[in-house]
Amino acid sequence: MLRASPKGTVPVLIDTDGTVIDESLDIMLWALRRSDPEQWLAPERDDFAKMQSLIRHFDEHFKGHLDRYKYPTRFADADVEHSRGEAIVSLQLLESRLQLSSNLFGNRVALADMAIAPFVRQFSRVNPSWFASQPLPNVMRWLAAILGSPRFVRIMRPRAVLAR
């Protein structure tokens, strides 16, 4: 893995032509551009550009606050309360969107749902009782639906650790 991507992070995909893709969103796009049977790249509401913009906001803005909230000792400038507050502002964007439909860009799952849900899941797990007390009923419903979906349950099933 380190030969393919010196960043030393997962995931890493090596395409048949040798191209290395080491960002989760880029891997999702690579796969969906080859096969998108559920039309994740064609949202029911708004368009792909708006979907990309929301994903980018969570990747560039929310993720930084999530990291400082979840791992404050890793950042000299970490202010847990500030980061948590900024993250909640981002979650309020989702709350507004989810008042209109069951998913972020319509009533069927799209790329944005699957790209953003892991960040929200991580955030919710830092302090579950605090998170549960927040006025985000639509975000909580949406997250619970994704986490309880047969696909997620199957993918996240614990696996035996391989012997080294």
C-alpha positions as CSV (number, residue, x, y, z in Angstrom):
1,M,0.0,0.0,0.0
2,L,2.8,2.4,0.9
3,R,4.4,1.9,-2.5
4,A,1.1,2.8,-4.2
5,S,0.3,5.8,-1.9
6,P,3.0,7.2,0.4
7,K,0.2,9.0,2.3
8,G,-0.2,5.7,4.2
9,T,-4.0,6.1,4.5
10,V,-6.8,3.9,3.3
11,P,-8.5,3.5,0.9
12,V,-6.2,3.0,-2.0
13,L,-7.4,1.8,-5.4
14,I,-4.9,1.0,-8.2
15,D,-6.6,1.1,-11.6
16,T,-5.7,-1.4,-14.3
17,D,-3.7,1.3,-16.0
18,G,-1.6,1.8,-12.8
19,T,-3.4,5.0,-11.8
20,V,-3.5,5.4,-8.0
21,I,-6.6,6.8,-6.4
22,D,-6.3,7.4,-2.7
23,E,-9.3,9.5,-1.8
24,S,-12.6,8.0,-0.8
25,L,-14.7,10.3,-2.9
26,D,-12.5,9.8,-6.0
27,I,-12.8,6.0,-5.6
28,M,-16.6,6.3,-5.3
29,L,-16.7,8.5,-8.4
30,W,-14.4,6.0,-10.3
31,A,-16.7,3.1,-9.5
32,L,-20.0,5.0,-10.2
33,R,-18.8,6.3,-13.5
34,R,-18.3,2.6,-14.5
35,S,-21.6,1.4,-13.1
36,D,-24.3,3.4,-11.4
37,P,-27.3,1.1,-11.3
38,E,-29.1,3.1,-8.5
39,Q,-28.4,6.5,-10.2
40,W,-26.3,7.9,-7.3
41,L,-24.8,10.5,-9.7
42,A,-28.2,11.7,-10.9
43,P,-30.0,13.1,-7.9
44,E,-33.8,13.4,-7.9
45,R,-33.6,17.0,-6.6
46,D,-31.1,19.7,-7.6
47,D,-28.2,18.6,-9.7
48,F,-24.8,16.9,-9.6
49,A,-23.0,20.3,-9.1
50,K,-25.0,21.1,-6.0
51,M,-24.4,17.6,-4.7
52,Q,-20.7,18.0,-5.3
53,S,-20.8,21.4,-3.5
54,L,-22.4,19.9,-0.4
55,I,-20.0,16.9,-0.3
56,R,-17.1,19.4,-0.7
57,H,-18.4,21.4,2.2
58,F,-18.4,18.3,4.4
59,D,-15.0,17.1,3.2
60,E,-13.3,20.5,3.5
61,H,-15.1,22.2,6.4
62,F,-17.0,19.7,8.5
63,K,-14.2,17.1,8.5
64,G,-11.7,19.6,10.0
65,H,-14.1,20.4,12.8
66,L,-14.9,16.7,13.3
67,D,-11.2,15.9,13.6
68,R,-10.6,18.7,16.2
69,Y,-13.7,17.6,18.1
70,K,-12.9,13.9,18.0
71,Y,-9.1,14.1,18.4
72,P,-8.4,17.4,20.2
73,T,-5.0,16.2,21.5
74,R,-3.8,15.9,17.9
75,F,-4.2,19.6,17.2
76,A,-2.5,22.4,19.1
77,D,-5.3,24.8,18.1
78,A,-8.2,22.5,18.9
79,D,-11.1,24.2,20.6
80,V,-13.6,21.3,21.2
81,E,-16.6,23.5,21.9
82,H,-15.9,25.7,18.8
83,S,-15.4,22.8,16.5
84,R,-18.5,21.0,17.8
85,G,-20.5,24.2,17.3
86,E,-19.2,24.7,13.7
87,A,-20.0,21.0,13.0
88,I,-23.6,21.5,14.2
89,V,-24.0,24.5,11.8
90,S,-23.1,22.1,9.0
91,L,-25.5,19.5,10.3
92,Q,-28.3,22.1,10.3
93,L,-27.7,22.4,6.5
94,L,-28.5,18.7,6.3
95,E,-31.5,19.1,8.6
96,S,-33.0,21.7,6.3
97,R,-32.5,19.5,3.2
98,L,-34.0,16.5,5.0
99,Q,-37.2,18.4,5.8
100,L,-38.0,18.1,2.1
101,S,-37.2,14.5,1.5
102,S,-36.0,11.3,3.1
103,N,-32.5,11.7,1.6
104,L,-30.3,14.7,0.9
105,F,-31.2,15.1,-2.8
106,G,-34.6,13.3,-3.0
107,N,-36.3,10.3,-1.7
108,R,-33.7,7.9,-3.0
109,V,-30.2,7.6,-1.9
110,A,-27.6,9.5,-3.9
111,L,-23.8,10.0,-3.8
112,A,-24.1,12.8,-1.2
113,D,-25.8,10.5,1.3
114,M,-23.2,7.9,1.1
115,A,-20.3,10.4,1.0
116,I,-21.5,12.4,4.0
117,A,-23.0,9.8,6.2
118,P,-19.6,8.4,7.5
119,F,-18.7,11.9,8.7
120,V,-22.0,12.3,10.5
121,R,-21.7,8.8,12.0
122,Q,-18.2,9.6,13.4
123,F,-19.5,12.9,14.8
124,S,-22.5,11.2,16.4
125,R,-20.3,8.6,18.1
126,V,-18.0,11.1,19.9
127,N,-20.6,11.9,22.5
128,P,-23.8,9.9,21.7
129,S,-26.0,11.2,24.5
130,W,-25.1,14.8,23.6
131,F,-25.7,14.2,19.9
132,A,-29.1,12.5,20.7
133,S,-30.2,15.6,22.5
134,Q,-29.6,18.0,19.6
135,P,-32.6,19.3,17.6
136,L,-31.8,17.4,14.5
137,P,-34.7,14.9,14.1
138,N,-34.3,14.6,10.4
139,V,-30.6,14.1,10.5
140,M,-31.0,11.4,13.1
141,R,-33.8,9.7,11.1
142,W,-31.6,9.8,8.0
143,L,-28.5,8.5,9.7
144,A,-30.5,5.7,11.4
145,A,-32.0,4.7,8.1
146,I,-28.5,4.5,6.5
147,L,-26.9,2.7,9.5
148,G,-29.8,0.3,9.7
149,S,-30.0,-0.4,6.0
150,P,-29.3,-4.0,4.9
151,R,-26.4,-2.8,2.7
152,F,-24.7,-1.0,5.6
153,V,-25.2,-3.8,8.1
154,R,-23.8,-6.3,5.6
155,I,-20.8,-4.2,4.8
156,M,-20.0,-3.3,8.4
157,R,-20.4,-6.8,9.7
158,P,-17.4,-7.6,11.9
159,R,-14.9,-9.9,10.2
160,A,-12.3,-12.2,11.7
161,V,-8.9,-10.6,11.8
162,L,-6.5,-12.2,9.4
163,A,-3.4,-13.8,10.8
164,R,-0.3,-11.8,10.0
